[in-house]
């Protein structure tokens, strides 16, 4: 890689002169300048690339340090610490030269007076191109449609030079490490972007060290309580697990020494987000996943990989169906390894990965391994047909050009970068990679769009199969096509195709060839839905109403709205409901919401007897009751509300209905707690936990042990393995409640317990939705 020296670079003009003059003063044009802050970068480059020229990095640092002088990060650190940290991440991954210089300069064009022309003049077109690519990714404001547009630009930049994305990933990683210094809303937004876009892209590029840290940092930011509970559970079980792992490692090492195989045996690190994802995907409890011991065996050659596998299977029985050979059939991101699960000491399952040292480097660094180790041998590593191909990048570029809807493109991208793959063969023996669960229709569209459109049948391994049959690794697929000019895809194919390419091509065909049919189907569906509800069709389907609804639902015109219904992109029922709502059909409120019982409360009246323990100021003989919407207890700040014929209702000052109560100030009265009242108070608590077997039993046992008389209980479990349990009970002493909450918090897997009040209850409805979604 050729990089121009300072002496060879032409003199810049404009604002670049100030930076150039400083470089001269610092001595960069002559002897290397002393840059202690840059030393971690230089040291990593010396380790990975001993012969590399470091002068361009010292020049780039001086330029960036001067351009960013006076700027600070949210943490209060000088801004230059950020580009240095990004460059350090990349240097440790094995990059050098232009990539690291671009990392040091990646924010100068966007955030300082140093222009792209100045940078080009000082450092040449290669570094300028990389900085410009990163700058373009940073300039876009994220949102729903804007986010999709950002990803489009990112993919285009990736396809132009993969190093642009690598720099962006390192930039995001360092920012993620400092999210604690930014606002919660900003950190959450960035963390969600990272989980949905950047971490899967790092995985797609095989850069697992980056992926794992991005996932754990995002997980911690988005779901801190769940994260802390898993960290607690891991720390609690670590000693016993390490002791068992030591026994396994010693036995593996002894067997391999006996077979004369040189090997390094280590444990596999557990990442908090991956533990949680396995709980969701596999449906197992934490203990089943975490206690599954994993080891990694690194050997010198491919032959040793298979020899080690034989030695270990000779000692321990393998678990049927748990062996995978990713050496003979690598994954999409160049990953190679042998995976097996055996029945280890004590009858416990042990996962073992066997790979060469080179394979391990690729597994850790992905595409970065190409840069990190190409100098070690004096030449580039043997050509890997998957290493530089990255055909999926070109496919994504094609899709982003062909797909009109940004949201649809983003959905395709999210699916493609996170999906597993299956490998099948054409009749000529060519290997094709498809998403896991792909069908012959996906195969046909991967061959050519017209082949997909004309598909009428398929043979798999010589046998005719239905078009929705899932393909398996190693299948030989032959597609039967129609020669008729009227041939086209079936709308039913959208129900089973797995690849974004096939789905997009089918939708495009219907959009282009059958738009009028879709419009008619949409009209009929909406009319039928309205007739079923006895709605006035003529009045609701006026042109003005439909135009307004189309704009509200973000369609270009009324025809586009009808077509969307006809193509099942939106349901007719949803359109009808939106029409009715736009005309005020859902208006209407309850007369006295302040006194309505909260949803989820038991209809059973409290068994409390005697004085409720509340006095009304200035009035002695009045009926007082504690409101069920916020269940106040002694110690809470309260107010009284005079009801119609039902005395005074006592509410917490922060009750969810407080705004409605205060809108009638003439009915507000002062109330206070009395001392020594013999009263039972109604309390409702919520317990949030990682779902597991016997969880409800453990919670109710703890409540019973603390003499809590449960009146009602509701339990729900989300698809993300978050269990939400609510309990309503009576107690006489408010201080007792804190003891109950503290005891429930100690239950295994519980990460939050709190009393539901008016304000807290309003948040409860969304709690189950806030758990992380599996990717």
N, C-alpha and C positions, 0 to 999 in steps of 0.2 A: 504494500500500500504506500503510495507516494504522497507525502505531505510537504508543502512548501515551507522552507525555513523563513525566519524573520528577515533575513537579508534579501531573499529572493522576492518577497511579497512587495507589490507596488504600493506606493504611498497612498493612503486614503485621503478623502476630502471631507469637508464639512465637520460634523461633530466627531468624526473618527480621529481628527488631528489631536484633540485633547488626550485621547487614550494613547495614541501613538507616542506623543511627547512623554507621557508618563512611563511608557515601556522603555523608552530610551534612558530616562532618568534612573529607572530601576535596574538598568544594565541587561535587559533581556536580549537586546540585539547583540550583546557580546557574551560574556560568561554567564552561566546559569544563575538565576537569582535565588536567594534563600527563601523558601516558602514553607515554613513549618506546618501550616494548616493543610498544605497539599501532600504532606509526607505519607499519610495512609494510602492515597491513590498511587503515588510513585512506588511505594514499597510493594503494593499488589502487582503493579506492572512489572517490576523487577523480578518478582517471583514467577510470574506466568510467562513473561516475554523478556528474558535477560538481555536480548540484543536490541530491544526497542529504543527508539530515539525519544527522550523525555522532554526535549526543548519545546516542542509544540504544546505540551501540557502546561509547562511553566508560563509560556506566553499567554495561553488561554486563561490561566488562573489570574495573571496580572490584569488582563483585559476585563475579566468579569469582576474582579475585586474593585477595580477603579470605577467601572460602570455602575456597580451596585452600592458604591460608598454612600453612607447616610441612610440607606434603606434598612428596615428591620423586619424580622418575622414576627408573627403574633406572639411567639414565645419570648420576644425581647432580644433574641440573638441577632447578630449581624446577618444580613440577607445572604452573604456569600457562603454561609454555612450550608445552605440548602443545595446549591449546585455542586459544592464539594462532596456533600453526602451522596448525591445522586451519582456522581462520578465514582465514588468509592464503591458503591453497590455494583456498578458495572465493571469496575476494575477487578473486584473479587470474583465476578462471573467469568473473567478472562478477556474482556474487551481491552483494546488499546488504541493508540493513535487517534484517528478522526472521530471515532465514536466517543471517546472520553473527552476530547476537546469540545465536541458538540454538547456533551452533557454539562460541561463547565459553563458553556455559553448559552444554554438553551433558553434562559429567561431574559437575556440582555436585549434582544430585539423587541420583545413585548413590553418590558418593564422599564427600559432606560432609553436614553437618547442615542444609543449606539444602533445604527441602522443596519439593515440587511446588506446594503451596498458596501458599507464600511466593513462588515464582517467578511463579505465575499472578497473584497480587496485585500484584507489582512490574512485570510486563512484559506482562500480558494473555494471553488464551487462545491466540492464534496461536503465539507463541513457546513457551508452555508445551506446546502440543500437539506441536511439533517436538522439543523436548527429551525429552518423555515417549516419543515414538516411538523415538528413538535409545536411550534408557535401556532400553526393553524388549528391544531387540536385543542389548544388552550383558549382560543378566542371565542368559542361557541358557548352560549348560555344554555345550560341544560334545562330541559323541561320534557313534556311528553313528546310532542312532535320534534322539538329542537334536539331532544336527546337522540332520536333516530337519525336526524341529520348529522349530528356529531359522529355517530358511529359510522355513517356512510363515509364521511371525510377520513375518519381514522382508518377504515379498511382500504380506501384508495391510497392513503399514505403508506400503509403496510405493504401493499402490493408493489409500490414504487421502490421502497427500500425497507426491509424488515427491521433495520436498526432504529428507525423512527419509533416503531412500536416499543422496542426494547427500552429505549430512553424514556418513553412515556410511562412504561410500567415501573421503572426505577423511580421516576418522579412521583408517581402515585404512591409507591411504597414508602418513601421518606415522608411524604405529606401525611400518610396514614399513621406513621409513628408519632406525629405531632398533632393529631386531631384533638387531644385534650386541651389545646390552647385556643381552639375556635369554638364558636357557638354550637350548642347541641343540635339545632336544626340543620346547620351547615354540615356538621360532622355526620349526621344521620343520612343526609342526602348523598354525600360523597361515599359513605360506606355502602349504601344500597347500589349505587353505580358500580362500585368496586366488586361487590358480590355478583352482580348480574352481567357485567361486561368484562372488567379487567382481570379478575381472578380466573374465569373460564378461558380467557385468551392466553393467559400465562400457562394454563394447563394445556391448551391446544398447541402451544409452542414448546411444550415439554419442560418448561422452567418451573419445576415443582418447588424449589426453595422459595421463589417469589410467590407462587400461588398459595402455599400453605400460610405464609406470614400475612399476606393480604386477606385471606379468609378469616384467620383468627382475629386480626385487628378489626375487621368489619363486624364480625360476630360480637366482639366485645363492645363495640360502639352501639350497635343496633339493639342488642338484647343483653344488657349488662347483667341482669339478674340470672338469666339462664346460664350465661357464660360463667359467672361466679360460682354457681352451684356445681357445674361440671368440673371447674378447677378444684373446688373443695372435694368432690368425690374422687377425683384423680389423686390428689395429695393424700387422701385418707387410705387409699388402697395401694399406693406406690411401694411401700416397704415389702409387703408380702409378695407382690408381683415381681419385684426385682430379685428377691431371693429365689423364686421359682425359675425366673429367666436365667439366673446364674447357673443353676443345675443343668438346664437345657443347653446353654452355650458350651459348657464344659464337656457334655456328652457328644455334642456335634463335633467339637474340636478334636476330641479323642478319636472318633470314628474316621475323620478325614486324615488325621496323622497316620492312622493305621493303614489307610488306603494310599498313602504317600501323595496326598493332594495338598498343596500349599494353599491356605485359605485364611481369610480374616472373617471372624464371626462376631456380629454385633447385634444388639437389640434394635428394633425399629421404633422410631419416635412416634408418639401418639399426638395428634393435633386435635385441639378441642372441637373445632368446627366439624372435622371429619367424624369424630365420635358421635356428635349430635346428628349429623346427616345419616349415619348408619342406623341410629335409633329410629329415624323416620322411615328410611327406605326398607330396612330389614324388619322393622317392627319388634326388635328385641329390646330388653331392658339394658340399662347401662352396664350392669355387672356382666352380662353375657358378652358384650362387645369389648369392654375394657380388659376383662380377665382373659380374653383370648390372646395368648402370648404370640408375638411375632418376632422372628429373627431374620437376619440377612446374612448371606454367605457370599463373600467376594473371592473369586478365584482368578487364575491367570489366563485361561483359554476357554473357548467354547467346549472343547473336549472335556475339560475339567468340570464344567457345569453339569454335563450329563453323568459323568463319573460320580460327582458328589451326590447327585440325585439318587443314583443307584445305591450308594453307601447308606444314605439316610433312610431310604425305603427298606433296606435290609434290616435296619435296627427297629424302625417303627412302622406300623401298618398305615398306609395312606388312606385318607377318607375318600370314598368313591365320589367321582364327579367334581372334585376340588383341585384337579391338576390342570394347569394351563401352560402351554408352551408359546411364550411370546418371543422366543429367540427365532424359531422357524417362521413365525408369522408375527412380525412386530406390530405394535399399535400405530395409530395414525401419527403420533408425535415422536416417532423414532424410538419409543420405549421398547427395550428388550429385557427379558428375564424369564426364569422358570418359577412358576408359583405352584406350591403344593401344600396341603394341610395333612398333618399326620396325627395319630393318637400318641401323645407324648407321655412323659412320666406321670403316674397317678391317674392315667386315663383322660387327661385334659388335652383338648385340641391345640396344636401348635402350628401356626402359619410360618412357612419358610419360603424366602425368596432367594434364588441362586442366580448370580450374574457375574460377568467379568468386571474388572475395574473400569474398563472403557465404557461398558454398558451402564455402570453406575454413574459415571460422569455425565453421560447423556441423560440419564433419568433425573439427575439433579439440575442440570443446566440447560437441557434441551438444545435449541438452536445455538445457544451461547457456547456450547461445547466445541462447535466448529472453530470459533475464534480462539478459545482458551488453549487448545492443544495442538493447533496446526503447526506452531513453530517448534514444538518440543521434538518432533521427528524430522525437522528440517524441510518438510513438505506437507501439503495438505493431507488429511486423513483419507483412507480409501473411500472412494465415492459411494455414498449410500443413496440408492435410488429414491428414498423418501426424504433425505435430508434437505435437498434444495428444491424439490419438486413443489411441495406445499400447494398442491392443486386446489385445496379448499379455499385458499386466498383468492385465486382467480375466479372461482365460482361465486364467492361473495361479491366480488367486484361486478360480475355479470348481473347478479341479482339486484344489487343496489342501483344499477343503471336501468334495469327492466321493470322494477317494482315501483309503481306510482305512489303507493300509500306508505309513508314513513313508518307508521306503526306496524304494518304488515312485514316490512323489511326487518324491523327490530325483532319481531317475534321469530322470524326465520333465523336471524343471526343468533339469538339467545338459544334456540333449539340446537342449531348446528354446532355451535362451539362447546356445548355441554353434553352432547350425546355420545354414546358408545358406538362402535362400528362393527359391522359384519363383513367378511370378505368372501366374495363369490367369483366364479369364473365364467367367462364368455365361452361359447362353443369352440373358439380358437385357443383357449387356454390363457387368456389375459385376465389378470386379477383386477377386480373392481371393488372399491371400498364404499359401503352404503351404511346409513344409520341402522343401529340395532332394531330389529323388528321390521326391516324393509321388506317390500313385496316385489313380485315381478314387475308391477307397474313402476315402482321406483327405479328398478333396474332399466326398464325401457327408456324412461326419461333421462337417465344418466348416459345412455348411449347416444340419443339424439331426440330433440323435441318432437320431430315428425314421427319417429318410431313410437314414442309414447302416445301421441294422438291416435295412431292407427292400430294400437295394440288390441287384439281380439282374443288372445289366449297365450298360454305359456307352458313350456315343458321344463321341469326341474329334474335333473339327473335322468333325463329320457322319459319321464312320466308326465302326462298332462295333469296340471294342478289348477285349482281356483286362483283367480288373480289376486285375492286377498291373503294368500298363503304366506306366512312369514318365512323368509329365507334364512338358512343356517350357514355357518362357516363351511366353505369347501363345496357348496352347491354349484353345479353347472347349470346355467340358466339360458334358455333359448326362448325368444319372444316370437309369437306368431302374429303377423300384421295383416290388415285388410288393404286391398288395392282400391277399394271404392273411394270416389272423390268425397262422398258424404261422410266418411268415417270421422269419428271424433271421440273424445273421452266421455266417460259416463260420470254423471254428477256424484254417484255413489262412491267413486274412487276417493273423493275427498275424505271419506270416513275412515279409510285405512292406510293411505299413503303416509310415509314417515319423513321423507326428505323435503326440505324447503323448496328445492328445485322443482320436484314433481308437483307439489301443491301450488306453487306460483304459476307454473305453466298451465295447469288445468284451469285455474281461476282466470288466467289471461284468455284462454280459449273461450270460456263461457262469456267473459266480458265482451270479447270482440265479436264472436259469431252468434251468440244467442242472447244478446242484450234485450231485444224486443220480447222474446219469450219470457225472460226473467221479469220484465216489467209487467207483463200480463199476469204472470203467476203472483207477483206481489200485490197487484190490485185485487185479484180474486181472494188472496189470503186475508188481506185487511178487511175486505167487505164481509167475508164469512165470519171473521172474528167479531165484527161490529154487530152482525145479525144475531150471533149467539148471545150477545149481551143486550139485545133489543135497543140499540143506540140509533139515533137519527142520522142515517148515512148521508143524506144530502147536505144537512147543516154542518156536520163535522168535516166532510170531505170537500169543502169549498176551496177554491184555488188559493185564496189568501191564507187560510189556515194551514194548508199543506206546505206552502212556501215558507211560512214561519217555522213549521215543524222541521222541514228539511234543513233550514239554517241552524236550528237549535241542535239537531243531531249531527251537524257538520257534514252534510251532503251538498253537492254543488247545485242540485235542482231537484224538483219533485220526481223526475224520471229516475234519477240516481237513487232516491229513497225507495221507490217501487222496486228497482232492480236489486237493491240490497236485501229486501225482504224475499224476493223471488229466488235469490241465490243463497238464502239461509244465513246471510251475514248478520241479520238482525231479525228478531221474531216479530210476527204480525201483532201478537199480543202486546209486546213492548211499545210498538207504534201506537196502537189504540189507547193504551194507558197514558202515553205521552200526550195524545190528542185531548183526551178527557181532562187531564191535569192542566193543560194549557188554557182550557176554557173554564177552569175553576171547579171542575167536577169532584175534586177531592177535598174541598174546603169543609170546614166544620170542626169545632173544638168542643171539648167537654165543658160543662158549666162551672165546675169547681175542681180544677185539676190539683189545687193545693191540698185537697183532702182525699184525693184518690190514693188507694194503696199502691205501693210500688210494684211493678211487674216482678214476679218471682217470689213475692212474699206469700206465705201461707195464708189461706182465707180464714184459718182458725183464729179466734179471738184470744188475746192474752189471758192467761189464767191469773193475772195479777189481781190482788184484792186489796181493799183499804185505800189509804191515802196515796196518791201517786208521788208524793214528795215534792210538790210544786205549789208555791203560794202566789196568788195574783195580787199585785200591789193595789191597795185601796178597797179590795173586795174580799169578804170572808166566805160567804156562802155561795160558791159557784162550782159547777161541774168542770173539772179539769181532766184532760186526757193527753197522753203522750202520742204524738203523731207517728204513724207507721212509716211515713216516707223517709224519715231520717233517724228514727229510734234514739232520741236523746237519752243520756244517762247522766247522773250527778257528776258535776265537773265540767260538762259542756256549757258553752255560752248559748243561752236560749232566749226566745221571745214568745209571746202569746198572741194567738189570732182568734178573734171572736167569731165563732161559726154561727150559722143560721139554725138556732134551736138545738145545738149540741154542745153548748158550753164553750170553753176555751181550749183550743188545740195548741199544744206546746211543740215548737220546732227548734232545731238547732239554728244558730245564726248563719251557718254556711249551708243550710238545706238547699237542695236543688230547686225547690219551689220558692225561694226567698224573694226573687224578683216579682213574682205574681202576688205574693203576700204584701210586699211593701207598696204595691200599686194601689192598695186600699188602706192608707195610713190611719183612717178613722177607726179601723177594726184591730189595730195593733195595740197590745197592752203589755206593760212591764210584768215580768214574772221572775221568780227566783227559786232556787232549791231550798227546801227546809231541812233541818237537821233531825236525825233520829227517826225518819220515817221508815216503817216496816214495809218495804215495797219490793216487788220483783220487776226487774226491767227487761224489756225485750232487746236482744242484741243479735246482729247478723254479722258474720265474719266470712271472709273469702280466703281460701287456701289455694295457692298456685304452685304446681309441682311438675317435674318431669314424670310422665306417666310410667307406671310399672305395675307389676302384679302385686296385689294385697295392699295397694296404696290407701284405698278407702278404709280398709280394715284397720290399718295402723293409725290413721287420723282419728277415727271414731274411738279407738281404744284410748288414745292420749286424752281426748276430750272427756271420756268417761272417767279416766283416772283422776281428772281434776274436778270431778263432781259436777260436770256440765250436763244439764237435762236438755237434750236435743229435741226441739219441737218439729223441725222439718229440715230436709237436706236435699240439695240438687247437685248433680254431678254431670259434667260434660267434658269430653276429650276431643281436641282438635286433631286434624290429620297430621299436625306437626308434633304430636306426642306431648302436648301441654294439657294437663288435667286441671280443670277449674272446679272447685268444690265450694258450695255455699252452705252454711249451717245457721239456722235460727234457733236461739235458745234463750232461757231466762236466767238472770242472776241478780243477786241482791247487793253485791259489793262491787263497784266499778274497778277497784284495784285488783280484783280477782281476774279481770279480763286480761290485764297485762301479763299475768302469770300463764294464762291459757295460750296467748299469742306466742310467748317466748317458748313454751313447750312444743307447740305445733311447728315452730320454725326449725327445731332440731330434728324433725323427722327426715329420714333419708330421702333425698330427691326434692324436698320442698324448698323453693327459693323465695317465696314471699307469702306472708300472712298479714292480713289487716282487717280492721273493722270497717264494714261498709256504712258510710254516712251518706248524706245527701249529695255532697260533691264527689266523693269517691265512687258512689254507686253510678254516677253518670259516666264514669270512665270504664266501668266494669264490662259494659257490653262489647267493647272493642278489644278486651284483653286477649281473648283467644285468637284474634286476628293478628296480634302483634308478634306472634312466634315466627321464627325464620322459616322460609319455604325451601323445600329440598330442590337442588339443581342438578 
